[in-house]
């Protein structure tokens, strides 16, 4: 499935199956492992990497080298991390038999399943800033697994059972950061920034965004600081890159 098909599928699920925090859905995992196979789309956030590394007693770099692969998003144009599928079944590298070896620290996208999560712009207030007024929304994904005797949950109770914050500050910060980065890199490419400069900026982004975290300190505070630092660095470096191409940043 290519990225455009994946996004279109998410948007259809969101439109057809949107849930509020106290709306209900039915599901019961029967530990079949199906949702961990034939998957090439498990994308990791910096928080996912932080939690997994801490749980396994490894560094983030070790987790990246052993279990992940990175690439530049086809449409987002930012560094993306995904779990590297294994074998003919394209199984998750953390799947051992039918069990997840990082169950306590599994990626948020896995903990949410069968729910999906997306961000929408709030109708409150008007702003030209695409990162303003962002809110989380949830939807039920079409699934082909689960017990024949499902249980009923609210979205709120499902989140709480898996230790996911109902008011998830990181998720909003992460969305705002990726929106900024996507616009930033697409703008540079539109101004024909030299490939070597783009590669340097992507490397800086990858390092600051994903790798430099202290496992003994609060993650969200660290991410907030990193995101702010990265934005300042890229804004400065981007101005120099535009100077090299003879162009000017949008809005100037």
C-alpha positions as CSV (number, residue, x, y, z in Angstrom):
1,X,0.0,0.0,0.0
2,X,1.5,3.4,-1.0
3,X,1.4,6.4,1.2
4,X,-1.5,8.1,-0.7
5,X,-3.7,5.0,-0.4
6,X,-2.9,4.7,3.3
7,X,-3.9,8.4,3.9
8,X,-7.1,8.0,1.8
9,X,-7.9,4.9,3.9
10,X,-7.4,6.8,7.2
11,X,-9.5,9.7,6.0
12,X,-12.4,7.3,5.0
13,X,-12.2,5.5,8.4
14,X,-12.2,8.9,10.2
15,X,-15.2,10.1,8.3
16,X,-17.2,6.9,8.7
17,X,-16.3,5.9,12.2
18,X,-15.3,8.9,14.3
19,X,-15.7,8.5,18.1
20,X,-15.7,10.9,21.0
21,X,-13.9,10.0,24.2
22,X,-17.0,8.6,25.9
23,X,-18.4,6.8,22.8
24,X,-18.2,3.0,22.8
25,X,-16.8,0.3,20.6
26,X,-16.4,-3.5,20.9
27,X,-13.3,-5.6,20.7
28,X,-11.3,-8.2,22.5
29,X,-7.8,-9.3,21.5
30,X,-7.3,-13.1,21.3
31,X,-3.5,-12.9,20.9
32,X,-3.5,-14.2,17.4
33,X,-0.6,-12.0,16.2
34,X,-2.4,-11.1,12.9
35,X,-2.2,-7.3,13.5
36,X,1.6,-7.7,13.9
37,X,2.1,-9.4,10.4
38,X,2.0,-8.1,6.9
39,X,2.6,-4.6,8.2
40,X,5.0,-2.2,6.6
41,X,3.4,0.9,8.0
42,X,4.2,1.0,11.7
43,X,5.7,4.4,12.1
44,X,7.5,5.4,15.3
45,X,7.5,8.7,17.0
46,X,10.4,9.9,19.2
47,X,8.3,8.9,22.3
48,X,7.9,5.4,21.0
49,X,11.6,5.0,20.5
50,X,12.3,6.5,24.0
51,X,9.9,4.1,25.7
52,X,11.1,1.0,23.8
53,X,14.7,1.8,24.5
54,X,14.1,2.4,28.2
55,X,12.0,-0.8,28.4
56,X,14.7,-2.9,26.8
57,X,17.6,-1.2,28.5
58,X,19.2,-0.2,25.3
59,X,20.0,3.2,23.7
60,X,17.8,4.7,21.1
61,X,20.6,4.3,18.5
62,X,20.7,0.6,19.3
63,X,16.9,0.3,18.8
64,X,17.2,2.2,15.5
65,X,20.0,0.0,14.2
66,X,18.5,-3.3,15.2
67,X,14.7,-2.9,14.6
68,X,14.1,0.1,12.4
69,X,14.7,1.7,9.1
70,X,14.5,5.4,8.1
71,X,13.6,7.3,5.0
72,X,12.4,10.6,3.8
73,X,8.6,10.7,3.5
74,X,7.3,10.7,0.0
75,X,4.8,13.5,0.6
76,X,5.8,14.9,4.0
77,X,9.5,15.2,3.0
78,X,10.7,14.7,6.6
79,X,12.7,11.9,8.2
80,X,10.4,8.9,9.0
81,X,11.2,5.9,11.2
82,X,9.3,2.7,10.8
83,X,9.7,-0.8,12.3
84,X,11.6,-3.1,9.9
85,X,9.3,-6.0,9.0
86,X,10.9,-9.5,9.0
87,X,10.5,-12.6,6.9
88,X,8.0,-13.6,4.3
89,X,5.1,-12.6,6.7
90,X,6.5,-9.1,7.1
91,X,6.3,-9.6,10.8
92,X,7.0,-7.0,13.4
93,X,10.6,-7.4,14.7
94,X,9.2,-7.3,18.3
95,X,6.9,-10.3,17.7
96,X,8.1,-13.5,19.3
97,X,5.7,-16.3,18.6
98,X,2.4,-14.6,19.1
99,X,3.6,-12.3,21.9
100,X,4.9,-8.7,21.8
101,X,8.2,-8.4,23.7
102,X,7.6,-4.7,24.2
103,X,4.0,-5.0,25.3
104,X,4.5,-2.5,28.2
105,X,6.1,0.1,25.9
106,X,4.5,-0.8,22.5
107,X,4.2,2.0,20.0
108,X,1.2,4.2,20.4
109,X,-0.3,3.1,17.1
110,X,-0.2,-0.5,18.3
111,X,-1.6,0.3,21.8
112,X,-4.5,2.2,20.2
113,X,-5.5,-0.7,17.9
114,X,-8.3,-1.2,16.9
115,X,-8.6,2.5,17.3
116,X,-6.9,5.0,15.0
117,X,-6.0,8.6,15.9
118,X,-5.8,11.7,13.8
119,X,-5.6,15.4,14.3
120,X,-8.2,18.0,13.1
121,X,-8.3,21.8,13.3
122,X,-10.7,23.2,15.9
123,X,-13.4,25.5,14.6
124,X,-12.8,27.8,17.6
125,X,-11.0,30.9,16.4
126,X,-9.5,31.6,13.0
127,X,-5.8,31.4,12.3
128,X,-3.6,31.1,9.2
129,X,-1.2,29.1,11.2
130,X,-1.7,25.4,10.2
131,X,-0.3,24.3,13.6
132,X,-2.9,26.3,15.6
133,X,-6.1,24.9,17.2
134,X,-5.2,21.2,16.7
135,X,-7.2,18.6,18.4
136,X,-7.1,14.8,18.6
137,X,-9.9,12.7,17.2
138,X,-10.4,8.9,17.2
139,X,-12.0,6.3,14.9
140,X,-12.5,2.6,14.7
141,X,-10.4,0.8,12.1
142,X,-11.9,-2.1,10.1
143,X,-10.4,-5.2,11.6
144,X,-10.4,-8.9,10.7
145,X,-9.3,-10.3,14.1
146,X,-10.5,-10.4,17.7
147,X,-12.6,-12.6,19.9
148,X,-16.1,-13.7,18.8
149,X,-17.2,-12.5,22.3
150,X,-15.9,-8.9,22.3
151,X,-16.1,-6.6,25.2
152,X,-17.4,-3.0,25.2
153,X,-15.1,-0.1,25.9
154,X,-15.2,3.7,25.7
155,X,-12.3,5.4,24.0
156,X,-11.4,7.0,27.3
157,X,-11.2,3.6,29.1
158,X,-9.2,2.1,26.3
159,X,-6.6,4.9,26.5
160,X,-6.4,4.6,30.2
161,X,-5.9,0.9,30.1
162,X,-2.9,1.3,27.9
163,X,-1.4,4.3,29.8
164,X,-2.1,6.7,26.9
165,X,-2.9,10.2,28.1
166,X,-6.4,11.4,27.3
167,X,-5.0,14.9,26.9
168,X,-1.9,13.9,25.1
169,X,0.4,16.9,25.1
170,X,3.1,15.1,23.2
171,X,0.8,14.1,20.3
172,X,-0.2,17.7,19.7
173,X,3.4,18.9,19.9
174,X,4.5,16.1,17.6
175,X,1.8,17.1,15.1
176,X,2.7,20.7,15.2
177,X,6.4,19.9,14.8
178,X,5.8,17.6,11.8
179,X,3.6,20.2,10.1
180,X,6.3,22.8,10.5
181,X,9.0,20.4,9.2
182,X,7.0,19.3,6.2
183,X,6.3,22.8,5.1
184,X,9.9,23.7,5.7
185,X,11.4,21.0,3.6
186,X,8.9,21.2,0.8
187,X,9.6,24.9,0.6
188,X,13.4,24.3,0.4
189,X,12.9,21.7,-2.4
190,X,10.6,24.1,-4.2
191,X,13.5,26.6,-4.2
192,X,15.8,23.9,-5.6
193,X,18.1,23.8,-2.6
194,X,21.2,21.8,-3.4
195,X,21.0,18.1,-2.5
196,X,24.0,18.2,-0.2
197,X,22.5,21.0,1.9
198,X,19.1,19.2,2.1
199,X,20.9,16.0,3.3
200,X,22.7,18.0,6.0
201,X,19.4,19.5,7.1
202,X,17.7,16.1,7.1
203,X,20.5,14.6,9.2
204,X,20.3,17.5,11.7
205,X,16.6,17.0,12.0
206,X,16.9,13.2,12.4
207,X,19.5,13.5,15.2
208,X,17.7,16.3,17.2
209,X,14.2,14.9,16.7
210,X,14.8,11.2,17.4
211,X,18.0,10.4,19.2
212,X,19.3,12.8,21.9
213,X,17.2,11.9,24.9
214,X,18.1,11.2,28.5
215,X,16.1,8.1,29.7
216,X,16.3,9.3,33.3
217,X,14.5,12.6,32.5
218,X,10.9,13.5,31.5
219,X,10.4,12.8,27.8
220,X,7.8,15.5,27.0
221,X,9.9,18.3,28.5
222,X,12.9,17.1,26.5
223,X,10.9,16.9,23.3
224,X,9.5,20.3,23.8
225,X,13.0,21.7,24.1
226,X,14.3,19.8,21.2
227,X,11.4,20.8,18.9
228,X,12.0,24.5,19.8
229,X,15.8,24.2,19.3
230,X,15.3,22.4,16.0
231,X,12.9,25.0,14.7
232,X,15.4,27.8,15.5
233,X,18.3,25.9,13.9
234,X,16.5,25.1,10.7
235,X,15.1,28.6,10.3
236,X,18.6,29.9,10.4
237,X,20.1,27.2,8.2
238,X,17.2,27.5,5.8
239,X,17.8,31.2,5.3
240,X,21.4,30.3,4.4
241,X,20.2,27.6,2.0
242,X,17.8,30.0,0.3
243,X,20.8,32.4,-0.1
244,X,22.7,29.7,-1.9
245,X,19.9,29.1,-4.4
246,X,19.2,32.8,-5.0
247,X,15.6,32.4,-3.8
248,X,13.8,33.7,-0.7
249,X,11.6,32.0,1.9
250,X,7.9,32.2,1.3
251,X,6.4,35.4,2.7
252,X,9.5,37.4,2.1
